[in-house]
């Protein structure tokens, strides 16, 4: 399914790039963060219990959701 997403998103990315709507620095930052993140994540999956990873991921999602709500109401 990821291959299908990549194939289907290519025309949209090309169109948005031609329209000047792509921030290349943000894209590079995402790529540079994703590669080490994937490596670290694969190591953690092997060494940390699943319950601990689920709780950590849940905590990150909760913190980010609170941040987004605060940002929406201009409180952060």
DOLUM-209663 format. One record per residue: residue in one letter; residue number from 1; x, y, z of N, C-alpha, C in turn. Coordinates in steps of 0.001 Angstrom, whole numbers, plus 500000, padded with zeros to 6 digits. Example, Ala and Ser with C-alpha at 12.3 -4.5 7.8 and 13.67 -1.06 7.14 Angstrom:
REM residues 2
["a" 1 [513190 494310 507800] [512300 495500 507800] [513200 496700 507800]];
["s" 2 [512850 497750 507080] [513670 498940 507140] [512900 500030 507870]];
END
This chain:
REM residues 76
["x" 1 [500823 498794 500000] [500000 500000 500000] [500861 501262 500000]];
["x" 2 [502057 501175 500603] [502938 502346 500588] [503422 502660 499176]];
["x" 3 [503662 501623 498395] [504084 501841 497007] [502971 502543 496232]];
["x" 4 [501740 502125 496458] [500606 502770 495784] [500508 504239 496190]];
["x" 5 [500734 504528 497471] [500687 505922 497924] [501765 506757 497241]];
["x" 6 [502957 506199 497126] [504053 506928 496479] [503706 507199 495022]];
["x" 7 [503241 506170 494335] [502907 506323 492915] [501802 507353 492722]];
["x" 8 [500788 507300 493567] [499664 508227 493421] [499995 509650 493869]];
["x" 9 [500977 509809 494741] [501298 511153 495219] [502269 511898 494318]];
["x" 10 [502983 511187 493468] [503976 511841 492601] [503362 512937 491729]];
["x" 11 [502247 512707 491039] [501681 513802 490231] [501297 515029 491065]];
["x" 12 [500784 514803 492269] [500422 515923 493139] [501636 516715 493578]];
["x" 13 [502706 516020 493900] [503937 516698 494312] [504504 517511 493151]];
["x" 14 [504502 516921 491969] [505016 517640 490790] [504184 518885 490530]];
["x" 15 [502863 518747 490583] [501995 519892 490334] [502221 520996 491366]];
["x" 16 [502287 520621 492644] [502491 521622 493688] [503870 522274 493586]];
["x" 17 [504869 521503 493165] [506208 522072 492971] [506196 523086 491830]];
["x" 18 [505494 522749 490748] [505406 523684 489621] [504657 524955 490005]];
["x" 19 [503714 524845 490935] [502969 526011 491399] [503735 526808 492460]];
["x" 20 [504867 526275 492895] [505683 526967 493888] [505204 526773 495316]];
["x" 21 [504443 525720 495577] [503885 525485 496904] [504694 524504 497744]];
["x" 22 [505889 524147 497312] [506700 523178 498041] [507823 523909 498768]];
["x" 23 [507911 523675 500065] [509007 524234 500861] [510084 523162 500941]];
["x" 24 [511107 523307 500115] [512137 522283 499987] [512944 522096 501274]];
["x" 25 [513164 523168 502021] [513911 523046 503273] [513154 522188 504282]];
["x" 26 [511853 522350 504345] [511045 521514 505240] [511098 520065 504780]];
["x" 27 [511033 519833 503481] [511114 518478 502951] [512438 517812 503279]];
["x" 28 [513516 518560 503139] [514837 518024 503470] [514921 517720 504960]];
["x" 29 [514371 518607 505797] [514389 518384 507245] [513602 517131 507611]];
["x" 30 [512474 516918 506960] [511664 515718 507227] [512445 514459 506848]];
["x" 31 [513080 514488 505688] [513865 513328 505249] [515024 513068 506200]];
["x" 32 [515735 514133 506583] [516883 513968 507473] [516470 513485 508862]];
["x" 33 [515262 513801 509279] [514767 513304 510565] [514170 511918 510466]];
["x" 34 [513613 511579 509315] [512947 510292 509154] [513921 509127 509089]];
["x" 35 [515035 509319 508439] [515991 508213 508272] [516557 507771 509625]];
["x" 36 [517119 508680 510437] [517589 508223 511755] [516432 507748 512639]];
["x" 37 [515277 508379 512505] [514117 507957 513291] [513695 506537 512976]];
["x" 38 [513739 506166 511718] [513394 504797 511323] [514406 503800 511863]];
["x" 39 [515668 504168 511825] [516710 503279 512342] [516565 503109 513856]];
["x" 40 [516403 504213 514558] [516234 504150 516012] [514970 503378 516374]];
["x" 41 [513892 503615 515638] [512642 502899 515890] [512781 501406 515710]];
["x" 42 [513501 500976 514685] [513666 499537 514456] [514495 498898 515564]];
["x" 43 [515461 499636 516108] [516248 499120 517230] [515388 499048 518493]];
["x" 44 [514595 500081 518735] [513747 500096 519929] [512712 498982 519913]];
["x" 45 [512158 498684 518763] [511148 497630 518662] [511717 496292 519115]];
["x" 46 [512980 496082 518847] [513613 494816 519231] [513962 494772 520718]];
["x" 47 [514218 495923 521330] [514751 495950 522700] [513765 496388 523768]];
["x" 48 [512758 497158 523423] [511829 497705 524409] [510508 496931 524321]];
["x" 49 [509916 496604 525454] [508634 495886 525419] [507553 496670 524679]];
["x" 50 [506668 495936 524024] [505618 496556 523212] [504756 497508 524034]];
["x" 51 [504411 497117 525246] [503566 497967 526100] [504240 499317 526363]];
["x" 52 [505538 499300 526628] [506275 500537 526885] [506273 501434 525653]];
["x" 53 [506480 500848 524477] [506453 501633 523239] [505071 502232 522996]];
["x" 54 [504032 501438 523247] [502659 501947 523067] [502380 503118 524006]];
["x" 55 [502811 502987 525256] [502599 504076 526215] [503389 505321 525827]];
["x" 56 [504615 505137 525385] [505429 506281 524969] [504807 506974 523755]];
["x" 57 [504359 506169 522791] [503732 506745 521595] [502434 507463 521963]];
["x" 58 [501659 506868 522864] [500422 507504 523317] [500705 508833 523998]];
["x" 59 [501770 508872 524805] [502134 510117 525487] [502516 511191 524478]];
["x" 60 [503284 510817 523463] [503671 511785 522429] [502433 512313 521708]];
["x" 61 [501517 511422 521345] [500291 511850 520666] [499459 512773 521550]];
["x" 62 [499355 512456 522834] [498591 513293 523755] [499220 514678 523889]];
["x" 63 [500525 514721 524058] [501216 516008 524179] [501042 516842 522911]];
["x" 64 [501193 516214 521751] [501037 516951 520494] [499605 517427 520295]];
["x" 65 [498626 516620 520693] [497232 517045 520536] [496929 518235 521437]];
["x" 66 [497442 518229 522669] [497249 519377 523558] [497917 520615 522958]];
["x" 67 [499136 520445 522444] [499829 521565 521819] [499031 522135 520641]];
["x" 68 [498478 521248 519801] [497707 521712 518643] [496434 522439 519062]];
["x" 69 [495766 521964 520113] [494568 522651 520606] [494941 524026 521142]];
["x" 70 [496018 524091 521919] [496458 525388 522444] [496839 526340 521314]];
["x" 71 [497511 525807 520321] [497916 526638 519171] [496675 527135 518410]];
["x" 72 [495668 526284 518295] [494439 526671 517574] [493760 527857 518244]];
["x" 73 [493835 527908 519579] [493205 529004 520325] [494206 530084 520708]];
["x" 74 [495367 530093 520041] [496402 531115 520238] [496876 531197 521684]];
["x" 75 [496931 530056 522361] [497400 530035 523739] [498838 529565 523844]];
["x" 76 [499416 529116 522740] [500800 528657 522773] [501565 529239 521595]];
END
